[in-house]
Amino acid sequence: MGYVLLFLVGFGLAVSGGVTFILYLNFIPAGVSWIDYFLFIQGRLECYFLPLGLLLIIIAIYKYPG
């Protein structure tokens, strides 16, 4: 049951981080360059949810005893 919970938390974090990346892509048509975009998302905490969520999903899948 713990691995299922870990998987679901990881999935939620990955979805939240992915949606945040997509939302911040709206800055590109406003005249922000790609370099400025990547520098901006590098400083945002919620953008780190995507890699953290993917890491939790990978851990839950590989450590699952079934």
CHARMM-style PDB file with segment names, atoms N, HN, CA, C and O in Angstrom:
ATOM      1  N   MET     1       0.825  -1.201   0.000  1.00  0.00      PROA
ATOM      2  CA  MET     1       0.000   0.000   0.000  1.00  0.00      PROA
ATOM      3  C   MET     1       0.863   1.256   0.000  1.00  0.00      PROA
ATOM      4  O   MET     1       0.483   2.282  -0.565  1.00  0.00      PROA
ATOM      5  N   GLY     2       2.028   1.168   0.638  1.00  0.00      PROA
ATOM      6  HN  GLY     2       2.338   0.335   1.097  1.00  0.00      PROA
ATOM      7  CA  GLY     2       2.918   2.324   0.699  1.00  0.00      PROA
ATOM      8  C   GLY     2       3.452   2.721  -0.668  1.00  0.00      PROA
ATOM      9  O   GLY     2       3.610   3.907  -0.957  1.00  0.00      PROA
ATOM     10  N   TYR     3       3.731   1.725  -1.514  1.00  0.00      PROA
ATOM     11  HN  TYR     3       3.602   0.762  -1.279  1.00  0.00      PROA
ATOM     12  CA  TYR     3       4.250   2.030  -2.844  1.00  0.00      PROA
ATOM     13  C   TYR     3       3.178   2.647  -3.738  1.00  0.00      PROA
ATOM     14  O   TYR     3       3.482   3.480  -4.592  1.00  0.00      PROA
ATOM     15  N   VAL     4       1.944   2.244  -3.543  1.00  0.00      PROA
ATOM     16  HN  VAL     4       1.698   1.568  -2.849  1.00  0.00      PROA
ATOM     17  CA  VAL     4       0.840   2.836  -4.303  1.00  0.00      PROA
ATOM     18  C   VAL     4       0.679   4.305  -3.910  1.00  0.00      PROA
ATOM     19  O   VAL     4       0.473   5.168  -4.763  1.00  0.00      PROA
ATOM     20  N   LEU     5       0.776   4.573  -2.619  1.00  0.00      PROA
ATOM     21  HN  LEU     5       0.944   3.871  -1.926  1.00  0.00      PROA
ATOM     22  CA  LEU     5       0.687   5.952  -2.145  1.00  0.00      PROA
ATOM     23  C   LEU     5       1.862   6.780  -2.670  1.00  0.00      PROA
ATOM     24  O   LEU     5       1.680   7.922  -3.092  1.00  0.00      PROA
ATOM     25  N   LEU     6       3.058   6.207  -2.644  1.00  0.00      PROA
ATOM     26  HN  LEU     6       3.206   5.279  -2.302  1.00  0.00      PROA
ATOM     27  CA  LEU     6       4.234   6.900  -3.177  1.00  0.00      PROA
ATOM     28  C   LEU     6       4.057   7.190  -4.656  1.00  0.00      PROA
ATOM     29  O   LEU     6       4.409   8.270  -5.130  1.00  0.00      PROA
ATOM     30  N   PHE     7       3.510   6.221  -5.389  1.00  0.00      PROA
ATOM     31  HN  PHE     7       3.224   5.344  -5.004  1.00  0.00      PROA
ATOM     32  CA  PHE     7       3.262   6.416  -6.814  1.00  0.00      PROA
ATOM     33  C   PHE     7       2.262   7.536  -7.045  1.00  0.00      PROA
ATOM     34  O   PHE     7       2.467   8.380  -7.918  1.00  0.00      PROA
ATOM     35  N   LEU     8       1.184   7.554  -6.274  1.00  0.00      PROA
ATOM     36  HN  LEU     8       1.018   6.869  -5.565  1.00  0.00      PROA
ATOM     37  CA  LEU     8       0.149   8.570  -6.468  1.00  0.00      PROA
ATOM     38  C   LEU     8       0.648   9.962  -6.090  1.00  0.00      PROA
ATOM     39  O   LEU     8       0.315  10.939  -6.761  1.00  0.00      PROA
ATOM     40  N   VAL     9       1.433  10.062  -5.036  1.00  0.00      PROA
ATOM     41  HN  VAL     9       1.704   9.268  -4.492  1.00  0.00      PROA
ATOM     42  CA  VAL     9       2.010  11.358  -4.672  1.00  0.00      PROA
ATOM     43  C   VAL     9       2.966  11.829  -5.765  1.00  0.00      PROA
ATOM     44  O   VAL     9       2.959  13.001  -6.140  1.00  0.00      PROA
ATOM     45  N   GLY    10       3.785  10.913  -6.271  1.00  0.00      PROA
ATOM     46  HN  GLY    10       3.791   9.961  -5.965  1.00  0.00      PROA
ATOM     47  CA  GLY    10       4.692  11.247  -7.371  1.00  0.00      PROA
ATOM     48  C   GLY    10       3.941  11.674  -8.615  1.00  0.00      PROA
ATOM     49  O   GLY    10       4.348  12.609  -9.304  1.00  0.00      PROA
ATOM     50  N   PHE    11       2.851  10.993  -8.899  1.00  0.00      PROA
ATOM     51  HN  PHE    11       2.520  10.233  -8.339  1.00  0.00      PROA
ATOM     52  CA  PHE    11       2.048  11.353 -10.067  1.00  0.00      PROA
ATOM     53  C   PHE    11       1.448  12.744  -9.909  1.00  0.00      PROA
ATOM     54  O   PHE    11       1.453  13.539 -10.848  1.00  0.00      PROA
ATOM     55  N   GLY    12       0.933  13.032  -8.723  1.00  0.00      PROA
ATOM     56  HN  GLY    12       0.929  12.386  -7.960  1.00  0.00      PROA
ATOM     57  CA  GLY    12       0.367  14.356  -8.477  1.00  0.00      PROA
ATOM     58  C   GLY    12       1.407  15.450  -8.596  1.00  0.00      PROA
ATOM     59  O   GLY    12       1.137  16.501  -9.178  1.00  0.00      PROA
ATOM     60  N   LEU    13       2.588  15.220  -8.055  1.00  0.00      PROA
ATOM     61  HN  LEU    13       2.807  14.366  -7.582  1.00  0.00      PROA
ATOM     62  CA  LEU    13       3.652  16.212  -8.170  1.00  0.00      PROA
ATOM     63  C   LEU    13       4.100  16.392  -9.617  1.00  0.00      PROA
ATOM     64  O   LEU    13       4.351  17.515 -10.055  1.00  0.00      PROA
ATOM     65  N   ALA    14       4.200  15.294 -10.361  1.00  0.00      PROA
ATOM     66  HN  ALA    14       3.995  14.382 -10.006  1.00  0.00      PROA
ATOM     67  CA  ALA    14       4.608  15.376 -11.760  1.00  0.00      PROA
ATOM     68  C   ALA    14       3.579  16.139 -12.593  1.00  0.00      PROA
ATOM     69  O   ALA    14       3.946  16.940 -13.453  1.00  0.00      PROA
ATOM     70  N   VAL    15       2.320  15.897 -12.347  1.00  0.00      PROA
ATOM     71  HN  VAL    15       2.021  15.246 -11.649  1.00  0.00      PROA
ATOM     72  CA  VAL    15       1.271  16.623 -13.078  1.00  0.00      PROA
ATOM     73  C   VAL    15       1.306  18.097 -12.723  1.00  0.00      PROA
ATOM     74  O   VAL    15       1.193  18.949 -13.604  1.00  0.00      PROA
ATOM     75  N   SER    16       1.461  18.407 -11.450  1.00  0.00      PROA
ATOM     76  HN  SER    16       1.553  17.715 -10.734  1.00  0.00      PROA
ATOM     77  CA  SER    16       1.511  19.797 -11.017  1.00  0.00      PROA
ATOM     78  C   SER    16       2.705  20.527 -11.636  1.00  0.00      PROA
ATOM     79  O   SER    16       2.566  21.650 -12.119  1.00  0.00      PROA
ATOM     80  N   GLY    17       3.869  19.890 -11.619  1.00  0.00      PROA
ATOM     81  HN  GLY    17       3.981  18.978 -11.226  1.00  0.00      PROA
ATOM     82  CA  GLY    17       5.049  20.510 -12.216  1.00  0.00      PROA
ATOM     83  C   GLY    17       4.939  20.647 -13.719  1.00  0.00      PROA
ATOM     84  O   GLY    17       5.349  21.665 -14.278  1.00  0.00      PROA
ATOM     85  N   GLY    18       4.390  19.637 -14.385  1.00  0.00      PROA
ATOM     86  HN  GLY    18       4.057  18.811 -13.931  1.00  0.00      PROA
ATOM     87  CA  GLY    18       4.221  19.710 -15.838  1.00  0.00      PROA
ATOM     88  C   GLY    18       3.259  20.800 -16.262  1.00  0.00      PROA
ATOM     89  O   GLY    18       3.500  21.506 -17.241  1.00  0.00      PROA
ATOM     90  N   VAL    19       2.174  20.937 -15.529  1.00  0.00      PROA
ATOM     91  HN  VAL    19       1.978  20.363 -14.734  1.00  0.00      PROA
ATOM     92  CA  VAL    19       1.210  22.001 -15.827  1.00  0.00      PROA
ATOM     93  C   VAL    19       1.844  23.365 -15.601  1.00  0.00      PROA
ATOM     94  O   VAL    19       1.568  24.310 -16.340  1.00  0.00      PROA
ATOM     95  N   THR    20       2.687  23.471 -14.592  1.00  0.00      PROA
ATOM     96  HN  THR    20       2.911  22.703 -13.992  1.00  0.00      PROA
ATOM     97  CA  THR    20       3.367  24.737 -14.327  1.00  0.00      PROA
ATOM     98  C   THR    20       4.302  25.099 -15.471  1.00  0.00      PROA
ATOM     99  O   THR    20       4.361  26.257 -15.885  1.00  0.00      PROA
ATOM    100  N   PHE    21       5.039  24.109 -15.986  1.00  0.00      PROA
ATOM    101  HN  PHE    21       4.992  23.168 -15.649  1.00  0.00      PROA
ATOM    102  CA  PHE    21       5.899  24.367 -17.140  1.00  0.00      PROA
ATOM    103  C   PHE    21       5.083  24.883 -18.317  1.00  0.00      PROA
ATOM    104  O   PHE    21       5.483  25.836 -18.986  1.00  0.00      PROA
ATOM    105  N   ILE    22       3.952  24.261 -18.567  1.00  0.00      PROA
ATOM    106  HN  ILE    22       3.627  23.487 -18.024  1.00  0.00      PROA
ATOM    107  CA  ILE    22       3.104  24.660 -19.693  1.00  0.00      PROA
ATOM    108  C   ILE    22       2.525  26.049 -19.469  1.00  0.00      PROA
ATOM    109  O   ILE    22       2.465  26.854 -20.399  1.00  0.00      PROA
ATOM    110  N   LEU    23       2.101  26.337 -18.247  1.00  0.00      PROA
ATOM    111  HN  LEU    23       2.150  25.684 -17.491  1.00  0.00      PROA
ATOM    112  CA  LEU    23       1.560  27.663 -17.962  1.00  0.00      PROA
ATOM    113  C   LEU    23       2.601  28.755 -18.161  1.00  0.00      PROA
ATOM    114  O   LEU    23       2.293  29.820 -18.695  1.00  0.00      PROA
ATOM    115  N   TYR    24       3.821  28.497 -17.737  1.00  0.00      PROA
ATOM    116  HN  TYR    24       4.072  27.632 -17.302  1.00  0.00      PROA
ATOM    117  CA  TYR    24       4.873  29.505 -17.898  1.00  0.00      PROA
ATOM    118  C   TYR    24       5.324  29.648 -19.342  1.00  0.00      PROA
ATOM    119  O   TYR    24       6.018  30.609 -19.675  1.00  0.00      PROA
ATOM    120  N   LEU    25       4.946  28.714 -20.205  1.00  0.00      PROA
ATOM    121  HN  LEU    25       4.382  27.934 -19.934  1.00  0.00      PROA
ATOM    122  CA  LEU    25       5.250  28.872 -21.631  1.00  0.00      PROA
ATOM    123  C   LEU    25       4.490  30.045 -22.242  1.00  0.00      PROA
ATOM    124  O   LEU    25       4.828  30.501 -23.334  1.00  0.00      PROA
ATOM    125  N   ASN    26       3.470  30.533 -21.549  1.00  0.00      PROA
ATOM    126  HN  ASN    26       3.195  30.162 -20.662  1.00  0.00      PROA
ATOM    127  CA  ASN    26       2.740  31.696 -22.047  1.00  0.00      PROA
ATOM    128  C   ASN    26       3.586  32.957 -22.039  1.00  0.00      PROA
ATOM    129  O   ASN    26       3.198  33.959 -22.641  1.00  0.00      PROA
ATOM    130  N   PHE    27       4.731  32.933 -21.374  1.00  0.00      PROA
ATOM    131  HN  PHE    27       5.046  32.120 -20.885  1.00  0.00      PROA
ATOM    132  CA  PHE    27       5.626  34.085 -21.403  1.00  0.00      PROA
ATOM    133  C   PHE    27       6.358  34.207 -22.735  1.00  0.00      PROA
ATOM    134  O   PHE    27       6.807  35.297 -23.092  1.00  0.00      PROA
ATOM    135  N   ILE    28       6.484  33.125 -23.462  1.00  0.00      PROA
ATOM    136  HN  ILE    28       6.120  32.240 -23.173  1.00  0.00      PROA
ATOM    137  CA  ILE    28       7.218  33.140 -24.730  1.00  0.00      PROA
ATOM    138  C   ILE    28       6.555  34.082 -25.755  1.00  0.00      PROA
ATOM    139  O   ILE    28       7.263  34.889 -26.357  1.00  0.00      PROA
ATOM    140  N   PRO    29       5.235  34.016 -25.981  1.00  0.00      PROA
ATOM    141  CA  PRO    29       4.640  34.963 -26.925  1.00  0.00      PROA
ATOM    142  C   PRO    29       4.671  36.411 -26.435  1.00  0.00      PROA
ATOM    143  O   PRO    29       4.501  37.335 -27.230  1.00  0.00      PROA
ATOM    144  N   ALA    30       4.885  36.611 -25.155  1.00  0.00      PROA
ATOM    145  HN  ALA    30       5.023  35.860 -24.509  1.00  0.00      PROA
ATOM    146  CA  ALA    30       4.927  37.970 -24.610  1.00  0.00      PROA
ATOM    147  C   ALA    30       6.278  38.634 -24.836  1.00  0.00      PROA
ATOM    148  O   ALA    30       6.476  39.779 -24.429  1.00  0.00      PROA
ATOM    149  N   GLY    31       7.208  37.938 -25.475  1.00  0.00      PROA
ATOM    150  HN  GLY    31       7.047  37.008 -25.805  1.00  0.00      PROA
ATOM    151  CA  GLY    31       8.484  38.543 -25.806  1.00  0.00      PROA
ATOM    152  C   GLY    31       9.658  38.071 -24.969  1.00  0.00      PROA
ATOM    153  O   GLY    31      10.752  38.627 -25.063  1.00  0.00      PROA
ATOM    154  N   VAL    32       9.444  37.054 -24.155  1.00  0.00      PROA
ATOM    155  HN  VAL    32       8.555  36.602 -24.079  1.00  0.00      PROA
ATOM    156  CA  VAL    32      10.538  36.518 -23.344  1.00  0.00      PROA
ATOM    157  C   VAL    32      11.292  35.487 -24.175  1.00  0.00      PROA
ATOM    158  O   VAL    32      10.676  34.640 -24.822  1.00  0.00      PROA
ATOM    159  N   SER    33      12.622  35.555 -24.161  1.00  0.00      PROA
ATOM    160  HN  SER    33      13.122  36.243 -23.635  1.00  0.00      PROA
ATOM    161  CA  SER    33      13.410  34.593 -24.932  1.00  0.00      PROA
ATOM    162  C   SER    33      13.439  33.244 -24.210  1.00  0.00      PROA
ATOM    163  O   SER    33      13.066  33.142 -23.041  1.00  0.00      PROA
ATOM    164  N   TRP    34      13.887  32.219 -24.924  1.00  0.00      PROA
ATOM    165  HN  TRP    34      14.191  32.302 -25.874  1.00  0.00      PROA
ATOM    166  CA  TRP    34      13.955  30.884 -24.333  1.00  0.00      PROA
ATOM    167  C   TRP    34      14.958  30.838 -23.189  1.00  0.00      PROA
ATOM    168  O   TRP    34      14.741  30.146 -22.194  1.00  0.00      PROA
ATOM    169  N   ILE    35      16.043  31.566 -23.328  1.00  0.00      PROA
ATOM    170  HN  ILE    35      16.219  32.128 -24.136  1.00  0.00      PROA
ATOM    171  CA  ILE    35      17.043  31.584 -22.252  1.00  0.00      PROA
ATOM    172  C   ILE    35      16.452  32.226 -21.006  1.00  0.00      PROA
ATOM    173  O   ILE    35      16.631  31.720 -19.898  1.00  0.00      PROA
ATOM    174  N   ASP    36      15.746  33.342 -21.184  1.00  0.00      PROA
ATOM    175  HN  ASP    36      15.600  33.753 -22.084  1.00  0.00      PROA
ATOM    176  CA  ASP    36      15.101  33.986 -20.035  1.00  0.00      PROA
ATOM    177  C   ASP    36      14.027  33.092 -19.429  1.00  0.00      PROA
ATOM    178  O   ASP    36      13.836  33.086 -18.213  1.00  0.00      PROA
ATOM    179  N   TYR    37      13.329  32.340 -20.268  1.00  0.00      PROA
ATOM    180  HN  TYR    37      13.484  32.345 -21.256  1.00  0.00      PROA
ATOM    181  CA  TYR    37      12.316  31.410 -19.776  1.00  0.00      PROA
ATOM    182  C   TYR    37      12.946  30.349 -18.878  1.00  0.00      PROA
ATOM    183  O   TYR    37      12.456  30.083 -17.781  1.00  0.00      PROA
ATOM    184  N   PHE    38      14.041  29.744 -19.354  1.00  0.00      PROA
ATOM    185  HN  PHE    38      14.440  29.960 -20.245  1.00  0.00      PROA
ATOM    186  CA  PHE    38      14.686  28.701 -18.563  1.00  0.00      PROA
ATOM    187  C   PHE    38      15.311  29.261 -17.290  1.00  0.00      PROA
ATOM    188  O   PHE    38      15.322  28.588 -16.259  1.00  0.00      PROA
ATOM    189  N   LEU    39      15.825  30.470 -17.351  1.00  0.00      PROA
ATOM    190  HN  LEU    39      15.816  31.017 -18.188  1.00  0.00      PROA
ATOM    191  CA  LEU    39      16.343  31.104 -16.134  1.00  0.00      PROA
ATOM    192  C   LEU    39      15.213  31.404 -15.151  1.00  0.00      PROA
ATOM    193  O   LEU    39      15.404  31.313 -13.938  1.00  0.00      PROA
ATOM    194  N   PHE    40      14.052  31.757 -15.666  1.00  0.00      PROA
ATOM    195  HN  PHE    40      13.897  31.831 -16.651  1.00  0.00      PROA
ATOM    196  CA  PHE    40      12.911  32.049 -14.803  1.00  0.00      PROA
ATOM    197  C   PHE    40      12.410  30.793 -14.105  1.00  0.00      PROA
ATOM    198  O   PHE    40      12.190  30.795 -12.894  1.00  0.00      PROA
ATOM    199  N   ILE    41      12.229  29.711 -14.874  1.00  0.00      PROA
ATOM    200  HN  ILE    41      12.408  29.709 -15.858  1.00  0.00      PROA
ATOM    201  CA  ILE    41      11.686  28.495 -14.256  1.00  0.00      PROA
ATOM    202  C   ILE    41      12.713  27.817 -13.357  1.00  0.00      PROA
ATOM    203  O   ILE    41      12.350  27.014 -12.497  1.00  0.00      PROA
ATOM    204  N   GLN    42      13.982  28.130 -13.547  1.00  0.00      PROA
ATOM    205  HN  GLN    42      14.277  28.782 -14.246  1.00  0.00      PROA
ATOM    206  CA  GLN    42      15.008  27.570 -12.674  1.00  0.00      PROA
ATOM    207  C   GLN    42      14.851  28.079 -11.247  1.00  0.00      PROA
ATOM    208  O   GLN    42      15.207  27.384 -10.296  1.00  0.00      PROA
ATOM    209  N   GLY    43      14.327  29.274 -11.095  1.00  0.00      PROA
ATOM    210  HN  GLY    43      14.037  29.840 -11.868  1.00  0.00      PROA
ATOM    211  CA  GLY    43      14.164  29.847  -9.770  1.00  0.00      PROA
ATOM    212  C   GLY    43      12.804  29.614  -9.142  1.00  0.00      PROA
ATOM    213  O   GLY    43      12.562  30.074  -8.027  1.00  0.00      PROA
ATOM    214  N   ARG    44      11.916  28.917  -9.818  1.00  0.00      PROA
ATOM    215  HN  ARG    44      12.112  28.543 -10.724  1.00  0.00      PROA
ATOM    216  CA  ARG    44      10.572  28.672  -9.295  1.00  0.00      PROA
ATOM    217  C   ARG    44      10.509  27.311  -8.622  1.00  0.00      PROA
ATOM    218  O   ARG    44      10.891  26.300  -9.210  1.00  0.00      PROA
ATOM    219  N   LEU    45      10.029  27.290  -7.395  1.00  0.00      PROA
ATOM    220  HN  LEU    45       9.718  28.111  -6.917  1.00  0.00      PROA
ATOM    221  CA  LEU    45       9.969  26.052  -6.619  1.00  0.00      PROA
ATOM    222  C   LEU    45       9.023  25.034  -7.254  1.00  0.00      PROA
ATOM    223  O   LEU    45       9.333  23.843  -7.291  1.00  0.00      PROA
ATOM    224  N   GLU    46       7.888  25.483  -7.746  1.00  0.00      PROA
ATOM    225  HN  GLU    46       7.636  26.450  -7.716  1.00  0.00      PROA
ATOM    226  CA  GLU    46       6.900  24.538  -8.270  1.00  0.00      PROA
ATOM    227  C   GLU    46       7.354  23.850  -9.554  1.00  0.00      PROA
ATOM    228  O   GLU    46       6.769  22.840  -9.945  1.00  0.00      PROA
ATOM    229  N   CYS    47       8.378  24.371 -10.213  1.00  0.00      PROA
ATOM    230  HN  CYS    47       8.853  25.191  -9.895  1.00  0.00      PROA
ATOM    231  CA  CYS    47       8.896  23.706 -11.402  1.00  0.00      PROA
ATOM    232  C   CYS    47       9.751  22.491 -11.052  1.00  0.00      PROA
ATOM    233  O   CYS    47      10.010  21.649 -11.912  1.00  0.00      PROA
ATOM    234  N   TYR    48      10.185  22.394  -9.816  1.00  0.00      PROA
ATOM    235  HN  TYR    48       9.974  23.077  -9.117  1.00  0.00      PROA
ATOM    236  CA  TYR    48      10.948  21.233  -9.381  1.00  0.00      PROA
ATOM    237  C   TYR    48      10.045  20.064  -9.006  1.00  0.00      PROA
ATOM    238  O   TYR    48      10.534  18.979  -8.692  1.00  0.00      PROA
ATOM    239  N   PHE    49       8.739  20.274  -9.036  1.00  0.00      PROA
ATOM    240  HN  PHE    49       8.341  21.155  -9.291  1.00  0.00      PROA
ATOM    241  CA  PHE    49       7.806  19.190  -8.733  1.00  0.00      PROA
ATOM    242  C   PHE    49       7.822  18.114  -9.817  1.00  0.00      PROA
ATOM    243  O   PHE    49       7.632  16.936  -9.517  1.00  0.00      PROA
ATOM    244  N   LEU    50       8.044  18.500 -11.063  1.00  0.00      PROA
ATOM    245  HN  LEU    50       8.198  19.458 -11.307  1.00  0.00      PROA
ATOM    246  CA  LEU    50       8.054  17.514 -12.159  1.00  0.00      PROA
ATOM    247  C   LEU    50       9.182  16.493 -11.997  1.00  0.00      PROA
ATOM    248  O   LEU    50       8.902  15.294 -11.987  1.00  0.00      PROA
ATOM    249  N   PRO    51      10.446  16.913 -11.869  1.00  0.00      PROA
ATOM    250  CA  PRO    51      11.480  15.880 -11.695  1.00  0.00      PROA
ATOM    251  C   PRO    51      11.354  15.116 -10.381  1.00  0.00      PROA
ATOM    252  O   PRO    51      11.653  13.923 -10.330  1.00  0.00      PROA
ATOM    253  N   LEU    52      10.919  15.784  -9.327  1.00  0.00      PROA
ATOM    254  HN  LEU    52      10.676  16.753  -9.368  1.00  0.00      PROA
ATOM    255  CA  LEU    52      10.725  15.104  -8.057  1.00  0.00      PROA
ATOM    256  C   LEU    52       9.617  14.052  -8.173  1.00  0.00      PROA
ATOM    257  O   LEU    52       9.765  12.935  -7.677  1.00  0.00      PROA
ATOM    258  N   GLY    53       8.521  14.408  -8.821  1.00  0.00      PROA
ATOM    259  HN  GLY    53       8.401  15.316  -9.223  1.00  0.00      PROA
ATOM    260  CA  GLY    53       7.426  13.458  -9.022  1.00  0.00      PROA
ATOM    261  C   GLY    53       7.841  12.279  -9.878  1.00  0.00      PROA
ATOM    262  O   GLY    53       7.475  11.140  -9.587  1.00  0.00      PROA
ATOM    263  N   LEU    54       8.601  12.540 -10.932  1.00  0.00      PROA
ATOM    264  HN  LEU    54       8.898  13.465 -11.168  1.00  0.00      PROA
ATOM    265  CA  LEU    54       9.080  11.435 -11.772  1.00  0.00      PROA
ATOM    266  C   LEU    54      10.013  10.522 -10.996  1.00  0.00      PROA
ATOM    267  O   LEU    54       9.980   9.305 -11.174  1.00  0.00      PROA
ATOM    268  N   LEU    55      10.839  11.094 -10.143  1.00  0.00      PROA
ATOM    269  HN  LEU    55      10.866  12.083  -9.998  1.00  0.00      PROA
ATOM    270  CA  LEU    55      11.727  10.286  -9.313  1.00  0.00      PROA
ATOM    271  C   LEU    55      10.935   9.400  -8.352  1.00  0.00      PROA
ATOM    272  O   LEU    55      11.271   8.229  -8.173  1.00  0.00      PROA
ATOM    273  N   LEU    56       9.892   9.945  -7.737  1.00  0.00      PROA
ATOM    274  HN  LEU    56       9.620  10.896  -7.883  1.00  0.00      PROA
ATOM    275  CA  LEU    56       9.058   9.148  -6.839  1.00  0.00      PROA
ATOM    276  C   LEU    56       8.332   8.033  -7.584  1.00  0.00      PROA
ATOM    277  O   LEU    56       8.190   6.927  -7.062  1.00  0.00      PROA
ATOM    278  N   ILE    57       7.881   8.315  -8.780  1.00  0.00      PROA
ATOM    279  HN  ILE    57       7.996   9.214  -9.204  1.00  0.00      PROA
ATOM    280  CA  ILE    57       7.219   7.288  -9.593  1.00  0.00      PROA
ATOM    281  C   ILE    57       8.191   6.169  -9.929  1.00  0.00      PROA
ATOM    282  O   ILE    57       7.839   4.994  -9.827  1.00  0.00      PROA
ATOM    283  N   ILE    58       9.405   6.517 -10.328  1.00  0.00      PROA
ATOM    284  HN  ILE    58       9.691   7.472 -10.410  1.00  0.00      PROA
ATOM    285  CA  ILE    58      10.399   5.515 -10.668  1.00  0.00      PROA
ATOM    286  C   ILE    58      10.749   4.661  -9.448  1.00  0.00      PROA
ATOM    287  O   ILE    58      10.888   3.443  -9.557  1.00  0.00      PROA
ATOM    288  N   ILE    59      10.890   5.298  -8.300  1.00  0.00      PROA
ATOM    289  HN  ILE    59      10.777   6.288  -8.211  1.00  0.00      PROA
ATOM    290  CA  ILE    59      11.186   4.546  -7.070  1.00  0.00      PROA
ATOM    291  C   ILE    59      10.043   3.592  -6.741  1.00  0.00      PROA
ATOM    292  O   ILE    59      10.274   2.436  -6.388  1.00  0.00      PROA
ATOM    293  N   ALA    60       8.815   4.080  -6.859  1.00  0.00      PROA
ATOM    294  HN  ALA    60       8.628   5.020  -7.146  1.00  0.00      PROA
ATOM    295  CA  ALA    60       7.659   3.238  -6.540  1.00  0.00      PROA
ATOM    296  C   ALA    60       7.538   2.050  -7.491  1.00  0.00      PROA
ATOM    297  O   ALA    60       7.145   0.958  -7.078  1.00  0.00      PROA
ATOM    298  N   ILE    61       7.871   2.260  -8.750  1.00  0.00      PROA
ATOM    299  HN  ILE    61       8.190   3.146  -9.085  1.00  0.00      PROA
ATOM    300  CA  ILE    61       7.761   1.160  -9.722  1.00  0.00      PROA
ATOM    301  C   ILE    61       8.845   0.126  -9.505  1.00  0.00      PROA
ATOM    302  O   ILE    61       8.567  -1.073  -9.525  1.00  0.00      PROA
ATOM    303  N   TYR    62      10.077   0.568  -9.299  1.00  0.00      PROA
ATOM    304  HN  TYR    62      10.302   1.542  -9.283  1.00  0.00      PROA
ATOM    305  CA  TYR    62      11.175  -0.395  -9.180  1.00  0.00      PROA
ATOM    306  C   TYR    62      11.252  -1.081  -7.827  1.00  0.00      PROA
ATOM    307  O   TYR    62      11.781  -2.188  -7.729  1.00  0.00      PROA
ATOM    308  N   LYS    63      10.744  -0.458  -6.801  1.00  0.00      PROA
ATOM    309  HN  LYS    63      10.314   0.441  -6.881  1.00  0.00      PROA
ATOM    310  CA  LYS    63      10.798  -1.060  -5.469  1.00  0.00      PROA
ATOM    311  C   LYS    63       9.554  -1.877  -5.143  1.00  0.00      PROA
ATOM    312  O   LYS    63       9.511  -2.560  -4.120  1.00  0.00      PROA
ATOM    313  N   TYR    64       8.552  -1.813  -5.999  1.00  0.00      PROA
ATOM    314  HN  TYR    64       8.587  -1.258  -6.830  1.00  0.00      PROA
ATOM    315  CA  TYR    64       7.304  -2.560  -5.750  1.00  0.00      PROA
ATOM    316  C   TYR    64       7.591  -4.058  -5.729  1.00  0.00      PROA
ATOM    317  O   TYR    64       8.162  -4.589  -6.681  1.00  0.00      PROA
ATOM    318  N   PRO    65       7.207  -4.738  -4.668  1.00  0.00      PROA
ATOM    319  CA  PRO    65       7.585  -6.159  -4.547  1.00  0.00      PROA
ATOM    320  C   PRO    65       6.727  -7.112  -5.363  1.00  0.00      PROA
ATOM    321  O   PRO    65       6.863  -8.326  -5.214  1.00  0.00      PROA
ATOM    322  N   GLY    66       5.860  -6.613  -6.210  1.00  0.00      PROA
ATOM    323  HN  GLY    66       5.749  -5.627  -6.331  1.00  0.00      PROA
ATOM    324  CA  GLY    66       4.955  -7.517  -6.909  1.00  0.00      PROA
ATOM    325  C   GLY    66       5.223  -7.736  -8.299  1.00  0.00      PROA
ATOM    326  OT1 GLY    66       4.501  -8.486  -8.956  1.00  0.00      PROA
TER     327      GLY     66
END
